[in-house]
C-alpha cells in the first residue's frame, strides 16, 4: 500500500484489505474495523510506514503487545468507560499467577477485551507449552463493540476462542454450571436494578438471591457455580463485598463453610483507571477439598506492594507479581518460581523456603477464626500490622493508609444511606395503604 499511486484513497484500500483478511478467517468475519476512509491519507501513510518498519521475522508476540499497549492507553484516556473493557495488565497477571491455568477450559463471563485470556496464554507459553493446545477460552460480554475488541485481541496474539454477546445476569450462553477448569473476571462493581425475579430459580445461584439491590453476590455465585470439581477461580471484587451483611453474609458463610474459599488479596488504590479505591482479589479452589487447606484461607495484604507509574496510577512489577504468587505457592506446598527475580523478597520473609504467617503481609486463618470475625473476608482483619522500629514512621505513607480507609468507609456509608432510604420509603408506602 505504500506504493499506491499518489492521490489514491488509502483508507479505501485498507478497508478492502480488512475484508480480504475476514474472508480468509471465519472467526474475524464482521469483526475488523472498516472505517479507515474517515482518516486523512497523510495520517494513514505515516501509520503504514511505521508498521512497515517492524521486521516480519522479529521474535515474540510483538503485534499482540502493541495492541495490548494501545488498549491500556485508550482505557486510561477513556476513564470510566475504559474500565468496562480493560483490566490493568499487572492485576490480570497476578490473578493468573495464583490460579495457574496450565491446561483446560477458561471462562470469563465479563470478558471485556479478553485480557484474562491473553495473560493465561502467556503464562502457558512461559512454562514452555503451546497455549493453543493446552487451553480453550470462553467469554461472554454484553456489548457488540467489546466482543469485537476481544476477538481482535485474541487474533493478534494468535489465539482463538468462543466469545459471544450476552448479558451474563440473565443469559447462560455457555451452559456454564460445573463446566470450567478456571474462571477469571473483573465484573462491574455494585450494579443495581438487576431483575432477580428472572433468575431466582437459575442453577447458577445455589446459595440464593441477595436481598440488597447490588450485583456483587450475583457475580460471585456465577464464578463459583461455573467451576468443575477441581476448578479454580480468581476475580476482582469491591472491598465492600468482603464485609457485606445480611443475606450477602449468609451467602459468603456458605461458600466459606463449603471449604472452597482459598485466597484473599487486598490490592491498594489507583490500580484502575475507573476508580481510585482499593479492591480485593478473591480466589476459589474446589480442588482443595480433602487437603490440609480445606478448612483454611490465606489472607494477603498487598496494599503497600506496588510500583508508582505516575501520580494517579500504580501497577505491580513482574518481581512483585512473582513474589505474591510465591507466597501462595508456599502456602499450597508448591515450589516457588524465581524467573522474575523475586528471590530476595522471598528470602526476606520466608528464609527457610516454607510458609509462615508474616504480620502486615499474610496470615492463614481457619474457618473457626473467620467465624469469630463475623465471616469477614477482609485481609486487614487477619493480617494485622507489621512491627516497626520506634522511629520508623513515614508520615505520607500513614496519611495514605488513613485516606484509603476513609474512602472505603465513605463508599460503605453511601451504600448504607441508599439502603436506609429505600427501607424508609417501603415503610411509608406500607403505612399509607
N, C-alpha and C positions, 0 to 999 in steps of 0.2 A: 504493500500500500504506500510505502514511502516513495515508490517510483511512479505513482499515478500522475497523469498529465496535470500541469498547473491549471488550477481552476476547477478540477474535478471535485465532486461532492464527496469528501472523505467520510462524513457521517453516514451517508447512504451506503458507502462501500463497507463500513464496519457493521452496519445493521445487516447487510447481506451475509457477511462473514458469520455473524451470530446465528443467522438462520441456517447456514450450512453446518455449523457445529451442532445445532439442535437436531438437524436431520440425521446426523450420524450418532447421536447419543440420546436414546429414548428417555433416560431419566432427566435430561435437561430440557425436554420439549416444553416450550411455553414459559421457560424459566429465565432465560438470559435477557438482559435489557436491550431494547432496540429503538432507543431514542437519541442516538448519537448525532442525528441530523439537527438536533437542537443546539449543538455546540459549534463554535466558530472553527473553521478549517485550521487556522493557526494553532489553536489550542490542541486540536486532535493531532496535528502534525508533530507538535512538541511531545505529546504523550507517546505517540508511536516511536519516535526517536529514542525516548527514554527506555521503553520496553525492548527496543531493538539492541540496545547496548548491553543487555543481560545475556551472557553466554548461555546457549541452549544446553550445553553439556555440563553446566555447573552442578555440583553435588548438593544433595539435600532438598528439602521442601521449600524452595525459595519463593515460588509464587504463592504457596499457601501462607507463608509467613508475611508476605506483602499484603495479602488480603486481610489477614488477622490484624496487622498493624493499622490498616485504614479503618477496619471495623471498630477497633478500640478508640481511635482518634475521633471517628464520627460519633460514637456513643458519648464520648466526653463533651463534644460540642452540642449534642442534642439534649443533654441533661436528662430530665425525667423520661422523655420518650426513648432516649438511647438505652436506658436500663431495661426497657421492655424486650430488647433483643440481644443484649450483650452483658455477660458476666465477666468481671475482671479476670484476666488470664491466670494471675497468681493464685486467686481463690479457687478457680477450677482445678489448677494443678494440685493444690493441697487436698481437695476432695478426692481426686484420682489417686494421690499418694496413699491415702488412708484406705480406700476400698479396694485398691489393687485389681483393676479389671483385666486380668491376663487373658481370659477366654470366656466367651459366652455371649448372651444377648443383653444389650444395654438399652434402657428405656429412659426417656426424658419427656414427661407429659406437658412441659412448658419449655420447649427446646430452644426457643429464640433462634439465634443464628447458628446453633449447633456447636458451640464451644466445648461443651462437655464431651461430645463425640470425638472432636478433633484431638483434644488432650488425652483421651483414652487411647486413641490410636498411637499417639506419640509415646505414651507410656509403654505400650506393647513393643513399638519399634526400639525404644531404649533398652528393652530387655531381649533384643536380638530375635524378635519374632515378627512375622508378617501380619499386620492388623487385618488385612482383607481376608485372611484365612482363619484368624483367631476370634474376631468379634463381629457381631451383627448389630446394627443400630436401628432403633425405632423411636420416632418422635411424633409429637402432636403439638400444634401451635394454632392459635385462634385466628391469625390474620394471614391472608394470602401473601402479602408483601414479605412477611417474615419467613414464611415457608420457603419462598424463593431465595431469600438470603441464605437460609440454612442449606438448601440443596446446592447452591453455588459454592458455599464454604466447603462442603464435603467434596465437591468435584475438584476444586483447585488443590485439595490435599490428597487427591487420588483415592477418595473413599466413595462409598455409595450407601444408601440406607432407605428405609421405609418411613418417609416423612410425610405426614398428612395434615390437612387443615381440619380443625375441630375445636370445640370448647370442652376442655377436659373435665369440667364440673359435670356436664350432662352427657357427654359422648365418650363412651369407652371404645374408641375406634379399634384398638389393638387387642381387645378381649384380654385385658392385662392381668386379671386375678391369678396369682401364683405362677406367672409365666416367665419372669425375668431373673437373670443371674445378678444383674446390677441395675440400680435406679439412681440417677443423678439429676439434680434440678436446682434452679433458682426461681421459685414461683413468686408471683406478686404478693406482697405482704398485706395483711389486714383488709382483704377485699370484702365489701359488703354487698347486700342485695342479691345474694345467691338464693335461688328458689329451692329451698331444702325439701319442699314437698315433692318435687320432681325426682329427687334422688334418695329419699328416706329408705327405700327398700333395695337400693343398689348394693350388691355384694361387695363392692369396693370399700364400704364403710362398716366394717364388722363391729366397731365399738359405738355405733350410733351417731346421731347428729348433735353437734354442739349447739347450745341454746343461743349464745351471743351472735349478733349479726356480723360475723367475722369468718373469713375462709381459711384461716391458718390450719385449723384441725381437720378441715376437709382435705386440704393438700397433704397433710401428714399421713392421713389414712390412705390416700391414693398411693403414696410412695410405699407405705407398709404392705398393703394388700397385693401390690404388683410383684413382690418378691417370691421366688420359689423357696423351697425348704432350706436351701443353703445360701440364699441370696444376701447381698449387702447393698445398703443404700446410703448415699451421702447427699445432703441438701442444705441450702441456705434458709434460715428462718429468722423472723423478727425476734428480738430479745424477749419481748413481752410474752411470747408463747411458752417460754421456759417456766414461768411462774403463774400462768393464767389460772384462774379459779373456776369454781362451779363445774359445769359439765365438761369443760375443757380439762380441768384437773382429773376428772374421772377417766376420761379417755387416756390421758397421759399415764395415770396409775396402772391402767390395764396393760398398756404397752410395756411399761417397766416390769410389771409382775410376770409378763409373758417371757421375760428373760432374753429379749432380743434388742434391747437398747444397749449400744456398745460404747460409743464415744461421744462426748460433747466438747466442742472447741469454741471458746469465746474469741471473737475477732474484733479488733479495735475500730475506731471511727475512720471515716474518709477513705475507705477502700472502694466505695461505689460512687459512680458519677451521679446517681439518682438521689442518694440520701447520705447525710454525713454521720448518721447514727451508727453505733456498733451493731453487730449482728452475731448470730450463733450458727455454727455448723453442727447438724445432727447426723449421727451415723447409726444405722441399724445393722445387725448381723444375725440373720436367722440360723446361720451355721454354727453359732457358738453354744447352742444347746448341748448338754451333756459334756461340756468342758468346764474347767475350773473358773471360767469367766462368766458362766451362765448367770450368776447372781451378783455380778459386779458391773459397774460402769466407770470408765475412765473419763475424768474431767481435766481439761487443759485450758489454762488461761493464757491466750496468746495476744492479749490486748497490747502488750508492750514489746511485741516482736514485730518489727516492720522496717521497711525502707521508705524514707520520705522522698517522693518524686518531686513534688512542689508543695506550695503552701496548703493546697486543698486536696491533694491525692497521695495515697500510700499504696504500697504493694509488699508482697513477700519476695525476698530474693530466693534463687534456687537453693542456696545453702540453708536458709531458714525453712523452706518447704521440706527439704530432706530431713532436717533436724526434727521438725514436728512429726513427720511421718515415722521417723525412727523411734520417737517416744512411744508411738502406737505399736510399732513392731516389737519393741522390748516388752511392752505390756502383754502382747499376744505370744511372746516366747519365740519370735522370729529373729533372724539375723538382720542387723541394721545394714543400710546401704551407705556408701561413702563417696559415690561418684561425683557429687557436687560440693565436696569439701566440708561436710558437717562434723567431721571427726573431733575438732577442737571443742565445738559447742557440746557435743555428746560427752566428751571426757570431763568437761567442767562439772556436770551434774550427775553423770552416770559412769563414774570411773571404772567400775567393775564390769561394765557391759551388761548389767542386769537392771530391770526396772526397780525404781524406788520412788516413793512419794517425795516431791520437792515443794516445800512451801512457796506459794506465789506462782507456781508453774503447773504442777499436776498432782492429782490425787485419785486413787482408786477407791470408790465408795461402794459399800454393799447395799443391797435393796433395803435392809433394815435401817441403815443410816439415811438413805434417801427418804424413806417413810417418815423418819423423825424430823426431816426438814420440810414436811408437808408436800412431799412428792415433787419438790422443786428440781429442775434440771439446769439451774443457773450455776455455771462453774465457779463463780466467785464465792458461793456459799460453802464450797468444799475445799477449794484450793488454798484459801487463806492468803496471807501476805508474806512476802519474802522478808527474812530478817535483814536489818540494815545496821550499819555502824551508826554511832550516835551522831556523827557529823555528815553522814551520807544522806543528805536531803537535797533534792532537786526541786526548787520551787515551781518551775514551769511544768515539770512532769507531774507534780502533785496537783497543780491547778488544772491540768488537762484531765487527769483522772476524775477530779470532782466535777468538771464540766460535762464529761461523758455521763457520769451518774445522774447529773441534773437533767440532761437531755432525755435519758431513758425515763426518769420519773415524770417529766413533763408530758411525754408521749402517753405513758400509762394514765396520768391524770386526765388528759383529754379523752382517752377511751372511756374512763370511768364516768366522766361528765356526760358523755353521749349516752351511756347505758342508763344512768340515773334519769336523764331527761326522758328517754324512751319509756322507762318504767313509770315515771310520774304521769306521763301522757296516757298510758294504758289505764292507770288507776283512776284518773279523772274521767276517762271515757266510760269506765265501769260505773262510777258514781252517777254519771249523767243519764244512765239507762234506766 
